[in-house]
Amino acid sequence: MGVVGMEVAGAVCEAASTKNVLPTLSYGAEIWAPQLILQGRTACERVQLEYLRGLLGVRDSTPALTVLAETGQLPLPAYWTLQVARFVSNLQAMGGERVARLAMLDSVALAADTDTGLPLARQPWAAQVSRVLAAAGAPCDLTADEGVAIPELAEALLERHVASYTHASVKVQRYIEDVWGGSISAEAYTPASFLCDVPERRHRVRLAQWRTGSHWMAEETGRWQRLDRTQRPCPHCQAPLEDVRHAVCDCPLYAGLREEYAELFHSPGHAWPSLAAFLG
């Protein structure tokens, strides 16, 4: 691969998520997916996460929230919700005699005569859509001519997703602290820059593994053995905990690398970088 090709390889892989994978998983989702959006994780969402883990080169056990944050992606149901909202808005903007608009109005009428206690999958399409949009904070009268405000809905879905990190698992919280500096904001929720900036995949994979905690240091292997964090020492220097911070900043095994690449760790007049800044 030429130099230019190597430089864009990461960007091409990341772009594939939105240009190929998402459209494939979402084809026709405005028709068949409303009943699935409010369920637990679907097979399609598992495929999305499997692809993103493969893109990063991390283990299958890497938390979904971590994988989504690294790639700047939303959960698949959020994309489906936006797709449904756009479809409804397009139908509402049609003339009253268009077949598609009339079909939607027929579904609305059918929903009005259907027992709302039925499982969502057995309710008419209009009932499913109304439930989905209401759950997303964008209730909509499907018989009206004015559709959902798509930009506002997209912003609300992003804000809701970002807010979910507040109550995430301890491992995800540690990732947020080490990589994001302690908090995630909607404004900063974009794909990690190394996916485009680091030319070689093997380097991107190693960096992703360190950033996400999907490595082979004692911090992670000790967790598999259910050892307390105080019992996961570094095998090289017997420091109390072998984690990324220790490897980057302290472990004597890597002292030569810190000296060889001193500009990455400090520069005249500047303090030692935070782990978040170093990994970013």
Sine and cosine of phi, psi and omega as CSV:
sin_phi,cos_phi,sin_psi,cos_psi,sin_omega,cos_omega
0.00,0.00,0.72,-0.69,0.04,-1.00
-0.93,0.36,0.19,-0.98,-0.03,-1.00
-0.87,0.49,-0.71,0.70,-0.01,-1.00
-0.89,0.46,-0.67,0.74,0.02,-1.00
-0.88,0.47,-0.64,0.77,0.02,-1.00
-0.90,0.43,-0.61,0.79,-0.05,-1.00
-0.92,0.39,-0.50,0.86,-0.05,-1.00
-0.99,-0.17,-0.04,1.00,-0.07,-1.00
-0.85,0.53,-0.71,0.70,0.00,-1.00
-0.88,0.48,-0.67,0.74,-0.01,-1.00
-0.91,0.42,-0.61,0.79,0.01,-1.00
-0.91,0.42,-0.69,0.73,0.01,-1.00
-0.88,0.47,-0.69,0.73,-0.01,-1.00
-0.92,0.40,-0.67,0.74,-0.02,-1.00
-0.89,0.45,-0.48,0.88,0.00,-1.00
-0.87,0.50,-0.48,0.88,-0.02,-1.00
-0.88,0.47,-0.66,0.75,-0.05,-1.00
-1.00,-0.05,-0.45,0.90,-0.07,-1.00
-1.00,-0.02,-0.40,0.91,-0.04,-1.00
-0.85,-0.53,-0.81,0.59,-0.13,-0.99
-0.93,0.37,-0.78,0.62,-0.03,-1.00
-0.87,0.49,-0.73,0.69,0.04,-1.00
-0.87,0.49,-0.58,0.82,0.02,-1.00
-0.92,0.40,-0.71,0.70,-0.01,-1.00
-0.95,0.32,-0.33,0.94,-0.12,-0.99
-0.94,-0.35,0.12,0.99,-0.06,-1.00
-0.87,0.49,0.87,-0.50,0.01,-1.00
0.94,0.33,0.25,0.97,-0.09,-1.00
-0.89,0.46,-0.40,0.92,0.02,-1.00
-0.90,0.43,-0.33,0.94,0.01,-1.00
-0.99,-0.11,-0.75,0.66,-0.15,-0.99
-0.99,-0.16,-0.25,0.97,-0.14,-0.99
-1.00,-0.02,-0.34,0.94,-0.08,-1.00
-0.77,0.64,-0.63,0.78,-0.02,-1.00
-0.93,0.37,-0.35,0.94,-0.05,-1.00
-1.00,-0.02,-0.39,0.92,-0.14,-0.99
-0.87,0.49,-0.60,0.80,-0.07,-1.00
-1.00,-0.02,0.06,1.00,0.05,-1.00
-1.00,0.08,-0.04,-1.00,0.11,-0.99
-0.96,0.29,-0.22,-0.98,-0.06,-1.00
-0.88,0.48,0.81,-0.59,-0.04,-1.00
-1.00,-0.06,0.17,-0.99,0.04,-1.00
-0.87,0.48,-0.61,0.80,0.01,-1.00
-0.90,0.44,-0.65,0.76,0.01,-1.00
-0.92,0.38,-0.57,0.82,0.06,-1.00
-0.91,0.42,-0.58,0.81,0.06,-1.00
-0.91,0.41,-0.68,0.74,0.04,-1.00
-0.84,0.54,-0.75,0.66,-0.05,-1.00
-0.93,0.37,-0.59,0.81,0.04,-1.00
-0.89,0.45,-0.66,0.75,0.03,-1.00
-0.90,0.44,-0.71,0.71,-0.04,-1.00
-0.91,0.40,-0.61,0.79,0.07,-1.00
-0.90,0.44,-0.63,0.78,0.06,-1.00
-0.91,0.41,-0.61,0.79,0.05,-1.00
-0.87,0.50,-0.69,0.73,-0.02,-1.00
-0.98,0.19,-0.46,0.89,-0.08,-1.00
0.99,0.16,0.56,0.83,-0.03,-1.00
-0.94,-0.35,0.21,-0.98,-0.05,-1.00
-0.93,0.37,0.37,-0.93,0.03,-1.00
-0.90,0.44,-0.39,0.92,-0.02,-1.00
-0.99,0.12,-0.07,1.00,0.02,-1.00
-0.88,0.47,0.80,-0.61,-0.10,-1.00
-0.82,0.57,0.61,-0.79,-0.01,-1.00
-0.85,0.53,-0.67,0.74,-0.02,-1.00
-0.89,0.46,-0.59,0.81,0.04,-1.00
-0.92,0.39,-0.71,0.70,-0.01,-1.00
-0.88,0.47,-0.68,0.74,0.00,-1.00
-0.91,0.42,-0.65,0.76,-0.01,-1.00
-0.92,0.40,-0.65,0.76,0.00,-1.00
-0.88,0.48,-0.60,0.80,-0.07,-1.00
-0.99,-0.14,-0.03,1.00,0.02,-1.00
0.92,0.39,0.47,0.88,-0.05,-1.00
-0.98,-0.20,0.41,-0.91,0.15,-0.99
-0.99,-0.11,0.36,-0.93,0.12,-0.99
-0.86,0.51,0.54,-0.84,-0.05,-1.00
-0.80,0.59,-0.65,0.76,0.02,-1.00
-0.85,0.53,-0.49,0.87,0.04,-1.00
-0.92,0.39,-0.68,0.74,0.06,-1.00
-0.90,0.43,-0.64,0.77,0.04,-1.00
-0.89,0.45,-0.65,0.76,0.02,-1.00
-0.87,0.50,-0.70,0.72,0.04,-1.00
-0.90,0.44,-0.62,0.78,0.01,-1.00
-0.90,0.43,-0.68,0.74,0.05,-1.00
-0.88,0.47,-0.70,0.71,-0.03,-1.00
-0.89,0.46,-0.66,0.75,0.03,-1.00
-0.90,0.43,-0.66,0.75,0.00,-1.00
-0.89,0.45,-0.71,0.70,0.02,-1.00
-0.88,0.47,-0.69,0.73,0.00,-1.00
-0.88,0.47,-0.63,0.77,0.04,-1.00
-0.91,0.42,-0.65,0.76,0.03,-1.00
-0.90,0.43,-0.65,0.76,-0.01,-1.00
-0.92,0.39,-0.47,0.88,-0.01,-1.00
-0.99,0.16,-0.17,0.99,-0.01,-1.00
-0.96,0.27,0.34,-0.94,0.09,-1.00
-0.91,0.41,0.42,-0.91,-0.10,-1.00
-0.90,0.44,-0.31,0.95,-0.04,-1.00
-0.98,-0.19,0.03,1.00,0.03,-1.00
-0.93,0.36,0.66,-0.75,-0.08,-1.00
-0.86,0.51,-0.68,0.74,-0.03,-1.00
-0.90,0.44,-0.66,0.76,0.03,-1.00
-0.91,0.41,-0.67,0.74,0.01,-1.00
-0.90,0.43,-0.58,0.81,0.03,-1.00
-0.91,0.42,-0.63,0.78,0.04,-1.00
-0.91,0.42,-0.68,0.74,0.01,-1.00
-0.91,0.42,-0.59,0.81,0.08,-1.00
-0.90,0.45,-0.63,0.78,0.02,-1.00
-0.92,0.40,-0.60,0.80,0.06,-1.00
-0.89,0.46,-0.70,0.71,0.01,-1.00
-0.90,0.44,-0.64,0.77,0.02,-1.00
-0.91,0.42,-0.63,0.78,0.01,-1.00
-0.90,0.44,-0.57,0.82,-0.01,-1.00
-0.91,0.42,-0.43,0.90,-0.02,-1.00
-0.98,-0.19,0.16,0.99,-0.06,-1.00
-0.97,-0.25,0.63,-0.78,0.04,-1.00
-0.89,0.45,0.89,-0.46,-0.03,-1.00
-0.94,0.34,-0.18,0.98,0.03,-1.00
-0.99,0.15,-0.13,0.99,0.03,-1.00
-0.93,0.38,0.46,-0.89,0.12,-0.99
-0.81,0.58,0.57,-0.82,-0.09,-1.00
-0.83,0.55,-0.59,0.81,-0.02,-1.00
-0.90,0.44,-0.35,0.94,-0.02,-1.00
-0.99,-0.17,0.02,1.00,0.03,-1.00
-1.00,-0.03,0.38,-0.92,0.01,-1.00
-0.86,0.51,0.38,-0.93,-0.02,-1.00
-0.81,0.59,-0.70,0.72,-0.04,-1.00
-0.87,0.49,-0.62,0.79,0.03,-1.00
-0.92,0.40,-0.64,0.77,0.03,-1.00
-0.89,0.45,-0.72,0.70,-0.01,-1.00
-0.89,0.46,-0.69,0.73,0.00,-1.00
-0.87,0.50,-0.65,0.76,0.02,-1.00
-0.90,0.43,-0.68,0.73,-0.03,-1.00
-0.89,0.45,-0.75,0.66,-0.04,-1.00
-0.92,0.39,-0.61,0.79,0.04,-1.00
-0.90,0.43,-0.66,0.75,0.01,-1.00
-0.91,0.41,-0.46,0.89,0.02,-1.00
-0.99,0.10,0.00,1.00,-0.01,-1.00
0.99,0.13,0.34,0.94,0.00,-1.00
-0.73,-0.68,0.88,0.48,0.01,-1.00
-0.85,0.53,0.59,-0.80,-0.13,-0.99
-0.60,-0.80,0.70,-0.72,0.13,-0.99
-1.00,0.09,0.96,-0.29,-0.09,-1.00
-0.92,0.39,-0.26,0.97,0.01,-1.00
-1.00,0.03,-0.15,0.99,-0.03,-1.00
-0.98,0.19,0.23,-0.97,0.02,-1.00
-1.00,-0.01,-0.24,0.97,-0.05,-1.00
-0.98,-0.18,0.79,-0.61,-0.07,-1.00
-1.00,0.00,-0.17,-0.99,-0.01,-1.00
-0.96,0.28,0.60,-0.80,0.08,-1.00
-0.97,0.22,0.99,-0.15,-0.14,-0.99
-0.89,0.46,-0.74,0.67,-0.01,-1.00
-0.85,0.53,-0.66,0.75,0.01,-1.00
-0.92,0.40,-0.63,0.78,0.03,-1.00
-0.91,0.41,-0.68,0.73,0.01,-1.00
-0.87,0.49,-0.67,0.74,0.02,-1.00
-0.90,0.43,-0.66,0.75,0.00,-1.00
-0.91,0.41,-0.64,0.77,0.02,-1.00
-0.91,0.41,-0.63,0.78,0.05,-1.00
-0.91,0.42,-0.71,0.70,0.01,-1.00
-0.87,0.49,-0.66,0.76,-0.01,-1.00
-0.91,0.42,-0.66,0.75,0.01,-1.00
-0.90,0.43,-0.72,0.70,0.00,-1.00
-0.88,0.48,-0.62,0.78,0.00,-1.00
-0.90,0.44,-0.44,0.90,-0.03,-1.00
-0.92,0.40,-0.32,0.95,0.02,-1.00
-0.95,0.31,-0.33,0.94,-0.01,-1.00
-0.88,0.47,-0.57,0.82,-0.06,-1.00
-0.93,-0.37,0.46,0.89,-0.03,-1.00
-0.97,0.23,0.10,-0.99,-0.02,-1.00
-0.91,0.41,0.23,-0.97,0.00,-1.00
-0.87,0.50,-0.64,0.77,-0.02,-1.00
-0.90,0.43,-0.65,0.76,0.04,-1.00
-0.92,0.39,-0.64,0.77,0.03,-1.00
-0.88,0.47,-0.62,0.78,0.02,-1.00
-0.92,0.40,-0.62,0.79,0.08,-1.00
-0.88,0.48,-0.70,0.72,0.01,-1.00
-0.88,0.48,-0.65,0.76,0.00,-1.00
-0.92,0.40,-0.73,0.68,-0.10,-0.99
-0.97,0.25,-0.58,0.82,-0.13,-0.99
-0.98,-0.21,-0.62,0.79,-0.06,-1.00
-0.98,-0.18,-0.05,1.00,0.01,-1.00
0.98,0.18,0.28,0.96,0.11,-0.99
0.90,-0.43,-0.33,0.94,-0.02,-1.00
-0.41,-0.91,0.45,-0.89,0.05,-1.00
-0.91,-0.41,0.73,-0.68,0.04,-1.00
-0.89,-0.46,0.41,-0.91,0.02,-1.00
-0.89,0.46,-0.59,0.80,-0.02,-1.00
-0.90,0.43,-0.56,0.83,-0.07,-1.00
-1.00,-0.08,0.02,1.00,-0.10,-1.00
-0.98,0.19,1.00,0.05,0.01,-1.00
-0.67,-0.74,0.26,-0.97,0.03,-1.00
-0.85,0.53,0.59,-0.81,0.05,-1.00
-0.83,0.56,0.69,-0.72,-0.11,-0.99
-0.89,0.46,-0.48,0.88,-0.06,-1.00
-0.91,0.42,-0.36,0.93,0.01,-1.00
-0.89,0.46,-0.45,0.89,0.04,-1.00
-0.97,-0.25,-0.51,0.86,-0.17,-0.99
-1.00,0.06,-0.44,0.90,-0.05,-1.00
-1.00,-0.04,0.89,-0.45,-0.15,-0.99
-0.91,0.41,-0.75,0.66,-0.15,-0.99
-1.00,0.00,0.69,-0.72,-0.03,-1.00
-0.87,0.50,-0.65,0.76,-0.06,-1.00
-0.88,0.47,-0.53,0.85,0.06,-1.00
-0.96,0.27,-0.62,0.78,0.05,-1.00
-0.89,0.45,-0.67,0.74,-0.01,-1.00
-0.89,0.46,-0.72,0.69,-0.02,-1.00
-0.89,0.46,-0.66,0.75,0.00,-1.00
-0.92,0.40,-0.66,0.75,0.03,-1.00
-0.88,0.47,-0.63,0.77,0.01,-1.00
-0.90,0.43,-0.66,0.75,0.03,-1.00
-0.93,0.37,-0.66,0.75,-0.03,-1.00
-0.92,0.40,-0.61,0.79,-0.11,-0.99
-1.00,-0.06,-0.09,1.00,-0.04,-1.00
0.99,0.15,0.24,0.97,-0.02,-1.00
-1.00,-0.09,0.81,0.59,-0.07,-1.00
-0.89,-0.46,-0.17,-0.99,-0.05,-1.00
-0.90,-0.44,0.36,0.93,0.06,-1.00
-0.98,0.21,0.25,-0.97,-0.12,-0.99
-0.88,0.48,-0.47,0.88,0.05,-1.00
-0.81,0.58,-0.66,0.75,-0.06,-1.00
-1.00,0.03,-0.73,0.68,-0.03,-1.00
-0.91,0.42,-0.55,0.83,0.06,-1.00
-0.92,0.39,-0.52,0.86,0.04,-1.00
-0.91,0.42,-0.64,0.77,0.03,-1.00
-0.87,0.49,-0.54,0.84,0.00,-1.00
-1.00,0.04,0.09,1.00,0.00,-1.00
0.87,0.50,0.57,0.82,0.07,-1.00
-1.00,0.08,0.59,-0.81,0.09,-1.00
-0.89,0.45,0.49,-0.87,-0.03,-1.00
-0.86,0.51,-0.41,0.91,0.03,-1.00
-0.97,0.23,-0.08,1.00,-0.03,-1.00
-0.88,-0.48,0.55,0.83,0.02,-1.00
-0.81,-0.58,0.88,0.47,-0.11,-0.99
-0.95,0.31,0.32,-0.95,0.08,-1.00
-0.95,0.30,0.79,-0.62,-0.01,-1.00
-0.96,0.29,-0.20,0.98,-0.06,-1.00
-1.00,-0.06,-0.58,0.82,-0.07,-1.00
-0.74,-0.67,0.00,1.00,0.03,-1.00
0.90,0.44,0.40,0.91,0.16,-0.99
-0.88,0.48,0.44,-0.90,-0.12,-0.99
-0.84,0.54,-0.51,0.86,-0.05,-1.00
-0.57,-0.82,0.82,-0.58,0.10,-0.99
-1.00,-0.07,0.98,-0.22,0.08,-1.00
-0.73,-0.68,-0.05,-1.00,-0.06,-1.00
-0.89,0.46,-0.67,0.74,0.00,-1.00
-0.86,0.52,-0.69,0.72,0.01,-1.00
-0.90,0.44,-0.71,0.70,-0.02,-1.00
-0.89,0.45,-0.66,0.75,-0.04,-1.00
-0.95,0.32,-0.68,0.73,-0.21,-0.98
-0.98,-0.21,-0.53,0.85,-0.27,-0.96
-0.82,-0.57,-0.59,0.81,-0.19,-0.98
-0.87,0.50,0.82,-0.58,-0.02,-1.00
-0.90,0.44,-0.34,0.94,0.02,-1.00
-0.85,0.52,-0.52,0.86,-0.06,-1.00
-0.96,-0.29,0.30,0.96,-0.02,-1.00
-0.87,0.49,-0.62,0.78,0.01,-1.00
-0.89,0.46,-0.62,0.78,0.03,-1.00
-0.93,0.37,-0.63,0.77,0.03,-1.00
-0.90,0.44,-0.56,0.83,0.03,-1.00
-0.97,0.26,-0.64,0.77,-0.03,-1.00
-0.91,0.41,-0.60,0.80,-0.02,-1.00
-0.91,-0.41,0.77,0.64,-0.11,-0.99
-0.86,0.51,-0.49,0.87,-0.05,-1.00
-0.91,0.41,-0.34,0.94,0.03,-1.00
-0.98,0.21,-0.35,0.94,-0.12,-0.99
-0.97,-0.25,-0.53,0.85,0.03,-1.00
-0.31,-0.95,0.35,-0.94,0.06,-1.00
-0.58,-0.82,0.35,-0.94,-0.05,-1.00
-0.81,0.59,0.78,-0.62,0.04,-1.00
0.99,0.14,0.05,1.00,-0.02,-1.00
-0.83,-0.55,0.61,-0.79,0.00,-1.00
-0.97,0.24,0.24,-0.97,0.09,-1.00
-0.83,0.56,0.75,-0.66,-0.07,-1.00
-0.93,0.37,0.45,-0.89,0.11,-0.99
-0.94,0.35,0.34,-0.94,0.02,-1.00
-0.88,0.47,-0.61,0.80,0.02,-1.00
-0.88,0.47,-0.68,0.73,0.01,-1.00
-0.92,0.38,-0.63,0.78,-0.02,-1.00
-0.92,0.39,-0.70,0.71,-0.03,-1.00
-0.97,0.23,-0.33,0.94,-0.05,-1.00
-0.97,0.25,0.00,0.00,0.00,0.00
